[in-house]
Amino acid sequence: MAGVKDRILWRRIAGGMAAAAVVWPLCACQSVSQPETTSLVRVVDASYNAPAVDVYAGKTEIAQNVTAGMITHYAILAPGPVTITVDAAGTNTPLAKLTPVLGAAAQRSVYLTDAGSRFRAKLLTDKAESSPLGDFSVRFLQAAPTTGAVDVYYLAPDETVSEATPVVKGLQPGQDSGYLNLPDGKYALVVTRAGSTEPVFMGSSATYAGGEVRTVLIQDEPAVRRQPLRVVVGDDQN
């Protein structure tokens, strides 16, 4: 069976290649490391209903003018209890509020999603350690209700969707795949509607190095764009 999981020999050859950041529109690329005395928080905006927002941890602004399809850099905060507020950009009126206890050496994402005609905020726990040697880790956030359930592929050079096995199958809108460990190497990320081999998103080929951790946000693309989906990649660990 072709695909990521069966290309172990090819993976060993590709493992020596230089790391390259995966860059699609609005990718927030950042090397991440922090001591035990800090905590990291970023914003992932998957809402079609939310206005542009500013996000605060206490009185500290951690993200400014965030709009749909953005994954921000991590902000460095002190561990412990904190009030996180999401304000309409340029205002001081909270539209959403969270009161987490931030762990030391932990990473979290303030995830904005839709709920009916409104939006909501929740906290995701991000992977704070590197993936195993020879693998990269990736998590998919499915926020494309118009497209519906999707299959996700990583295609090796010269490989086609019909030859490959999806790394994630039937991911429904609103679902989080959790982190998957996949062999490092050079791949093109392709998304299809569940059960189809016709791409609704096809990314350019990129090299994924061992130890990297990524979060991939999948959203319906505005009609002015060429592809039905847009994919935004955030760096959890480099």
Secondary structure, DSSP 8 states (H G I E B T S, - for coil): --SGGG-HHHHHHHTTS-------TT-B-------TT-EEEEEEE--SS--SEEEEETTEEEEEEE-TTEE---EEE-SEE--EEEEETT---EEEEE--EE-TT-EEEEEEEEETTEEEEEEEEE--S---TTEEEEEEEEE-TTT-SEEEEEE-TT--GGGS--SEEEE-TT-B---EEEE-EEEEEEEEETT--SEEEEEEEEEE-TT-EEEEEEEE--TTSSSSEEEEEEEEE-
